[in-house]
Amino acid sequence: MSHKKSNDAVKQFGFSLIELMIAVAILGIIAAIAYPSYTEYVKKSRRADAQGALVSFAGAMERHFTVNGSYCGAGSDANSECGNNSAGAPKIFQAWAPTDTPAKSSAFYELKIVSVAPSSFQLEASPINSQHGDDCGTLTITHTGARGAAQSGCWP
């Protein structure tokens, strides 16, 4: 007859609380490093989309000039140099970016005509909603193709 001694160790499977706490701490450290990088990447991709929309908007302004012989009349606000419907929110292009977003409330940039004259314009994309506070701030482009931002290195 075989007898089992009471002091024989019984094998147990699983994790101890210490092992579990170490794993959670490691995951926390990785998340603390990865999350800021991820959010910066998301902001950069949204900024790139706004830059593309701004360049497309400038192209729409050039088409408007070709048809009308002037940049005037492309916006929804009055402008002293061009008269009514010249600056402000565009009538010839989407007023926010991404341009395929159905409503401004879910967009990341607002597009508008800052200044306009018969032979010149300046457009801007201002960060809104969750993109507000982006380091590059408002992006601009002019009729000559000159690009600007609050910091250098924001345009590729």
NORMO-V361978 format. One record per pair of residues at least 6 apart in sequence whose ideal C-beta (glycine too) atoms are under 6 Angstrom apart, sorted by sequence separation. I is the first residue (numbers start at 1). J is the second residue. D is the distance in whole Angstrom. If there is no record, write none. Layout:
BEGIN
i->I j->J d->D
i->I j->J d->D
END
This chain:
BEGIN
i->65 j->71 d->5
i->78 j->84 d->5
i->89 j->95 d->5
i->101 j->107 d->5
i->141 j->147 d->5
i->79 j->86 d->4
i->115 j->122 d->5
i->127 j->134 d->5
i->79 j->87 d->4
i->96 j->104 d->5
i->114 j->122 d->5
i->140 j->148 d->4
i->147 j->155 d->5
i->61 j->71 d->6
i->64 j->74 d->5
i->72 j->82 d->3
i->77 j->87 d->5
i->113 j->123 d->6
i->114 j->124 d->5
i->139 j->149 d->5
i->75 j->86 d->5
i->77 j->88 d->3
i->96 j->107 d->4
i->73 j->85 d->5
i->75 j->87 d->5
i->76 j->88 d->5
i->97 j->109 d->4
i->126 j->138 d->5
i->61 j->74 d->6
i->75 j->88 d->4
i->76 j->89 d->5
i->136 j->149 d->5
i->137 j->150 d->3
i->72 j->86 d->5
i->96 j->110 d->5
i->111 j->125 d->5
i->124 j->138 d->5
i->125 j->139 d->4
i->136 j->150 d->6
i->75 j->90 d->6
i->76 j->91 d->6
i->136 j->151 d->6
i->95 j->111 d->6
i->109 j->125 d->4
i->110 j->126 d->5
i->124 j->140 d->5
i->135 j->151 d->6
i->74 j->92 d->5
i->109 j->127 d->6
i->110 j->128 d->5
i->123 j->141 d->5
i->136 j->154 d->4
i->122 j->142 d->5
i->121 j->143 d->5
i->89 j->112 d->6
i->108 j->131 d->4
i->120 j->143 d->5
i->88 j->112 d->6
i->87 j->113 d->5
i->64 j->92 d->5
i->87 j->116 d->5
i->86 j->116 d->5
i->60 j->92 d->5
i->60 j->93 d->4
i->82 j->116 d->6
i->57 j->93 d->5
i->81 j->117 d->5
i->79 j->116 d->6
i->75 j->113 d->4
i->53 j->97 d->4
i->71 j->116 d->5
i->53 j->99 d->5
i->72 j->118 d->6
i->50 j->97 d->4
i->49 j->97 d->6
i->70 j->118 d->4
i->49 j->98 d->5
i->71 j->121 d->5
i->57 j->111 d->6
i->50 j->109 d->4
i->61 j->121 d->6
i->46 j->108 d->5
i->57 j->123 d->5
i->54 j->123 d->6
i->54 j->125 d->5
i->50 j->125 d->4
i->58 j->141 d->5
i->46 j->131 d->5
i->54 j->139 d->6
i->54 j->141 d->5
i->47 j->136 d->6
i->43 j->134 d->6
END
